[in-house]
Amino acid sequence: MKKSLADKIEQYLKVLIDRSENYEIEIQRAELAETFDCVPSQITYVIGTRFNEKCGYYTESRRGGKGFVRITRLDDAEVQAGISRREFFVFLDQIMAMELITENENRMLKHLVVSSFKQVPGEIQNKLFLAIKAGLEDFVDLS
């Protein structure tokens, strides 16, 4: 049976992630699209549908000339904590929209949470998300 282009891209990215030291890769859409002779939107589609938290991955991206996509494979505990993480990330996006934090601060906080919580069990991650959210609410004076 012949594999679709999306299947080939997914398999390629998973091999790169498996071979990486910390199960994290950073790619550029345009370069990967060139490798697979497709448009960058095809890469975006594959990443969005096959590398999300439901599938056990966290992705972050930055568009533009020096843009990138970072894909991190989560462990089971991190997947279990995914709902709280999503809620926390939505909160960060909301306070950024209110211009209480910058886009750069938003990205930094998200990256710190993902990279710092790798060794923390899921049930503890949920408590930490709530504690950090409460601390940020106090800091930006949302009471």
PyMOL commands that set and color helices and strands:
alter all, ss='L'
color gray80, all
select helices_A, chain A and resi 5-19+29-35+40-50+53-55+76-80+82-97+103-116+122-139
alter helices_A, ss='H'
color red, helices_A
select strands_A, chain A and resi 24-27+57-62+68-73
alter strands_A, ss='S'
color yellow, strands_A
deselect
rebuild
show_as cartoon
